[in-house]
Structures are given as structure tokens and as C-alpha cells.
Amino acid sequence: MGNIRCSYLDEKFSNLVKLLRYRAITQPAKIAYTFQEKREGETAHITYEILDQPSRAIGS
């Protein structure tokens, strides 16, 4: 499997967990995902910091 590469980063990541970890360290409060709720106009957000721990648990 190849490396994950972001066009605006000089770094290469061997998997998604490592990329998410990098983001959690460098941009912990930045929104990683926005979820559309069933009700119109409602959304929920998850930051890289919140996403980091479960992704590492799944990835290990």
C-alpha cells in the first residue's frame, strides 16, 4: 500500500491514523468532519483532537 500524501504538506504518511495524529498535534481544534443531522439546517462537528484517540485505538 502506498503513502498518503496531502498536496499542501511536505510530509508523507503511511496510513490514515498517522495523518490524523499529525493533524491532532498540529491543528487540534480544527474541524475534521461535519455531519448533517436529519433535521434540516442542523450539523454536528468533530475536531482532529476528538477524532485522534478512537482512530489510534482502531488502528492499533
DSSP file (Angstrom, degrees, kcal/mol; ACC not computed):
  #  RESIDUE AA STRUCTURE BP1 BP2  ACC     N-H-->O    O-->H-N    N-H-->O    O-->H-N    TCO  KAPPA ALPHA  PHI   PSI    X-CA   Y-CA   Z-CA
    1    1 A M              0   0    0      0, 0.0     2,-0.0     0, 0.0     0, 0.0   0.000 360.0 360.0 360.0 140.3    0.0    0.0    0.0
    2    2 A G        -     0   0    0      1,-0.1     2,-0.2     0, 0.0     0, 0.0  -0.164 360.0 -87.0 -80.8 175.8    1.3    3.5   -0.9
    3    3 A N        -     0   0    0      1,-0.0     2,-0.5    12,-0.0    11,-0.2  -0.480  34.7-118.9 -80.7 153.8    1.8    6.5    1.3
    4    4 A I  E     -A   13   0A   0      9,-4.4     9,-2.6    -2,-0.2     2,-0.4  -0.827  36.5-172.0 -90.2 128.6   -1.0    9.0    2.0
    5    5 A R  E     -A   12   0A   0     -2,-0.5     2,-0.4     7,-0.2     7,-0.1  -0.986  17.8-151.2-130.0 131.9    0.1   12.4    0.7
    6    6 A C    >   -     0   0    0      5,-0.6     3,-1.6    -2,-0.4     5,-0.0  -0.851  20.6-133.8 -96.4 134.9   -1.5   15.8    1.1
    7    7 A S  T 3  S+     0   0    0     -2,-0.4    -1,-0.1     1,-0.3    -2,-0.0   0.764 104.9  44.3 -61.8 -26.3   -0.8   18.2   -1.7
    8    8 A Y  T 3  S+     0   0    0     -3,-0.0     2,-0.4     2,-0.0    -1,-0.3   0.350 102.7  77.5-102.9   6.5    0.0   21.1    0.7
    9    9 A L    <   -     0   0    0     -3,-1.6    -3,-0.1     2,-0.2     0, 0.0  -0.905  63.8-151.0-114.0 144.9    2.1   19.1    3.1
   10   10 A D  S    S+     0   0    0     -2,-0.4     2,-0.1    -5,-0.1    -1,-0.1   0.630  74.3  91.1 -82.1 -14.4    5.7   18.0    2.6
   11   11 A E        -     0   0    0     -5,-0.0    -5,-0.6     1,-0.0     2,-0.4  -0.470  64.3-148.2 -85.1 152.2    5.2   15.0    4.8
   12   12 A K  E     -A    5   0A   0     -2,-0.1     2,-0.4    -7,-0.1    -7,-0.2  -0.940   9.7-155.3-115.0 143.5    4.1   11.5    3.7
   13   13 A F  E     -A    4   0A   0     -9,-2.6    -9,-4.4    -2,-0.4     3,-0.1  -0.971  12.9-149.4-123.0 132.7    2.0    9.3    6.0
   14   14 A S  S    S+     0   0    0     -2,-0.4     2,-0.3   -11,-0.2    -1,-0.1   0.663  81.2   6.5 -77.2 -15.0    2.0    5.6    5.7
   15   15 A N  S  > S-     0   0    0    -11,-0.1     4,-1.6     1,-0.1     3,-0.2  -0.980  77.3-102.1-158.5 169.5   -1.7    5.3    6.9
   16   16 A L  H  > S+     0   0    0     -2,-0.3     4,-2.8     1,-0.2     5,-0.2   0.847 115.4  60.2 -65.3 -35.9   -4.7    7.4    7.8
   17   17 A V  H  > S+     0   0    0      1,-0.2     4,-2.3     2,-0.2    -1,-0.2   0.906 105.6  48.4 -60.2 -42.4   -4.1    7.0   11.6
   18   18 A K  H  > S+     0   0    0     -3,-0.2     4,-2.2     2,-0.2    -1,-0.2   0.878 111.4  49.9 -67.1 -37.4   -0.7    8.7   11.3
   19   19 A L  H  X S+     0   0    0     -4,-1.6     4,-2.2     2,-0.2    -2,-0.2   0.933 111.8  47.6 -65.0 -45.3   -2.2   11.5    9.2
   20   20 A L  H  X S+     0   0    0     -4,-2.8     4,-2.3     1,-0.2    -2,-0.2   0.873 110.7  52.6 -63.9 -36.8   -5.0   12.1   11.8
   21   21 A R  H  X S+     0   0    0     -4,-2.3     4,-1.9    -5,-0.2    -1,-0.2   0.920 108.1  50.8 -63.6 -44.1   -2.4   12.0   14.6
   22   22 A Y  H  X S+     0   0    0     -4,-2.2     4,-2.6     1,-0.2     5,-0.3   0.926 111.9  47.2 -58.3 -45.9   -0.4   14.7   12.8
   23   23 A R  H  X S+     0   0    0     -4,-2.2     4,-3.1     1,-0.2    -1,-0.2   0.882 108.7  54.7 -64.7 -38.3   -3.5   16.8   12.5
   24   24 A A  H  < S+     0   0    0     -4,-2.3    -1,-0.2    24,-0.3    -2,-0.2   0.851 113.7  42.2 -64.1 -34.2   -4.4   16.3   16.1
   25   25 A I  H  < S+     0   0    0     -4,-1.9    -2,-0.2     2,-0.2    -1,-0.2   0.902 125.2  32.6 -77.6 -42.9   -1.0   17.5   17.2
   26   26 A T  H  < S+     0   0    0     -4,-2.6    -2,-0.2     1,-0.2    -3,-0.2   0.754 137.2  17.1 -89.8 -25.5   -0.7   20.5   14.8
   27   27 A Q    ><  +     0   0    0     -4,-3.1     3,-1.3    -5,-0.3    21,-0.5  -0.382  68.7 159.1-142.8  59.5   -4.4   21.5   14.5
   28   28 A P  T 3  S+     0   0    0      0, 0.0    21,-1.9     0, 0.0    22,-0.4   0.816  77.0  43.9 -60.8 -33.8   -6.3   20.0   17.4
   29   29 A A  T 3  S+     0   0    0     19,-0.1     2,-0.1    18,-0.1    -5,-0.1   0.521  87.2 110.9 -90.7  -4.5   -9.3   22.4   17.4
   30   30 A K  S <  S-     0   0    0     -3,-1.3    18,-1.7    -7,-0.2     2,-0.3  -0.459  78.9-106.1 -72.0 141.2   -9.8   22.4   13.6
   31   31 A I  E     -B   47   0B   0     16,-0.2    16,-0.3     1,-0.2     3,-0.1  -0.520  34.4-178.4 -70.5 124.6  -12.9   20.7   12.4
   32   32 A A  E     +     0   0B   0     14,-2.9     2,-0.3    -2,-0.3    15,-0.2   0.848  68.2   7.9 -89.0 -42.1  -12.1   17.3   10.8
   33   33 A Y  E     -B   46   0B   0     13,-1.7    13,-2.0     2,-0.0     2,-0.5  -0.989  57.3-152.8-142.4 148.0  -15.7   16.4    9.7
   34   34 A T  E     -B   45   0B   0     -2,-0.3     2,-0.4    11,-0.2    11,-0.2  -0.993  16.4-155.7-121.4 127.9  -19.1   18.0    9.6
   35   35 A F  E     -B   44   0B   0      9,-3.6     9,-2.2    -2,-0.5     2,-0.5  -0.868  11.5-135.2-105.5 134.1  -22.1   15.8    9.9
   36   36 A Q  E     -B   43   0B   0     -2,-0.4     7,-0.2     7,-0.2     2,-0.1  -0.767  23.1-142.2 -84.3 125.9  -25.5   16.7    8.5
   37   37 A E        -     0   0    0      5,-2.6     5,-0.2    -2,-0.5     4,-0.2  -0.394  23.3-108.9 -81.7 165.7  -28.2   15.9   11.0
   38   38 A K  S    S+     0   0    0     -2,-0.1     2,-0.3     2,-0.1    -1,-0.1   0.844 100.9  79.6 -65.5 -33.1  -31.6   14.6    9.9
   39   39 A R  S >  S-     0   0    0      1,-0.1     3,-1.7     2,-0.0    -2,-0.3  -0.576  99.6-100.0 -76.6 138.4  -33.3   17.9   10.8
   40   40 A E  T 3  S+     0   0    0     -2,-0.3    -1,-0.1     1,-0.2     3,-0.1  -0.318 102.6  10.6 -61.1 131.8  -32.8   20.5    8.2
   41   41 A G  T 3  S+     0   0    0      1,-0.3     2,-0.4    -4,-0.2    -1,-0.2   0.325  96.4 119.8  85.7  -8.1  -30.0   23.0    8.9
   42   42 A E    <   +     0   0    0     -3,-1.7    -5,-2.6    -5,-0.2     2,-0.3  -0.750  35.9 174.1 -94.4 136.9  -28.6   21.1   11.9
   43   43 A T  E     -B   36   0B   0     -2,-0.4     2,-0.3    -7,-0.2    -7,-0.2  -0.934  19.2-152.9-135.0 160.0  -25.0   20.0   11.8
   44   44 A A  E     -B   35   0B   0     -9,-2.2    -9,-3.6    -2,-0.3     2,-0.3  -0.975  14.7-154.4-130.2 146.9  -22.5   18.4   14.2
   45   45 A H  E     -B   34   0B   0     -2,-0.3     2,-0.4   -11,-0.2   -11,-0.2  -0.877   7.6-161.7-122.7 153.1  -18.7   18.7   14.1
   46   46 A I  E     -B   33   0B   0    -13,-2.0   -14,-2.9    -2,-0.3   -13,-1.7  -0.999  15.6-144.2-132.9 133.4  -15.8   16.6   15.2
   47   47 A T  E  >  -B   31   0B   0     -2,-0.4     4,-2.1   -16,-0.3   -16,-0.2  -0.437  27.0-110.0 -90.9 167.1  -12.3   18.1   15.7
   48   48 A Y  H  > S+     0   0    0    -18,-1.7     4,-1.6   -21,-0.5   -24,-0.3   0.865 118.6  56.2 -63.1 -35.5   -9.0   16.3   14.9
   49   49 A E  H  > S+     0   0    0    -21,-1.9     4,-0.8   -19,-0.2    -1,-0.2   0.921 110.2  43.2 -62.9 -44.2   -8.3   16.1   18.7
   50   50 A I  H  4 S+     0   0    0    -22,-0.4    -1,-0.2     1,-0.2    -2,-0.2   0.865 115.6  49.3 -69.4 -36.2  -11.6   14.3   19.4
   51   51 A L  H  X S+     0   0    0     -4,-2.1     4,-1.6     1,-0.2    -1,-0.2   0.743  97.4  73.8 -73.6 -25.0  -11.1   12.0   16.3
   52   52 A D  H  X S+     0   0    0     -4,-1.6     4,-2.2     1,-0.2     5,-0.2   0.921  91.1  49.2 -60.3 -53.1   -7.5   11.1   17.3
   53   53 A Q  H  X S+     0   0    0     -4,-0.8     4,-2.0     1,-0.2    -1,-0.2   0.926 113.4  43.4 -62.5 -49.7   -7.9    8.8   20.2
   54   54 A P  H  > S+     0   0    0      0, 0.0     4,-2.3     0, 0.0    -1,-0.2   0.877 112.7  54.3 -63.7 -34.0  -10.5    6.4   18.7
   55   55 A S  H  X S+     0   0    0     -4,-1.6     4,-2.3     1,-0.2    -2,-0.2   0.890 109.0  47.7 -67.3 -36.8   -8.7    6.3   15.4
   56   56 A R  H  X S+     0   0    0     -4,-2.2     4,-1.2     2,-0.2    -1,-0.2   0.878 110.8  52.0 -68.9 -36.4   -5.5    5.2   17.2
   57   57 A A  H  < S+     0   0    0     -4,-2.0    -2,-0.2    -5,-0.2     3,-0.2   0.906 114.4  42.2 -65.5 -41.1   -7.4    2.6   19.1
   58   58 A I  H  < S+     0   0    0     -4,-2.3    -2,-0.2     1,-0.2    -1,-0.2   0.881 113.9  52.8 -70.7 -38.6   -8.9    1.2   15.9
   59   59 A G  H  <        0   0    0     -4,-2.3    -1,-0.2     1,-0.2    -2,-0.2   0.651 360.0 360.0 -74.4 -16.2   -5.6    1.4   14.0
   60   60 A S     <        0   0    0     -4,-1.2    -1,-0.2    -3,-0.2    -2,-0.2   0.480 360.0 360.0 -93.7 360.0   -3.5   -0.5   16.6
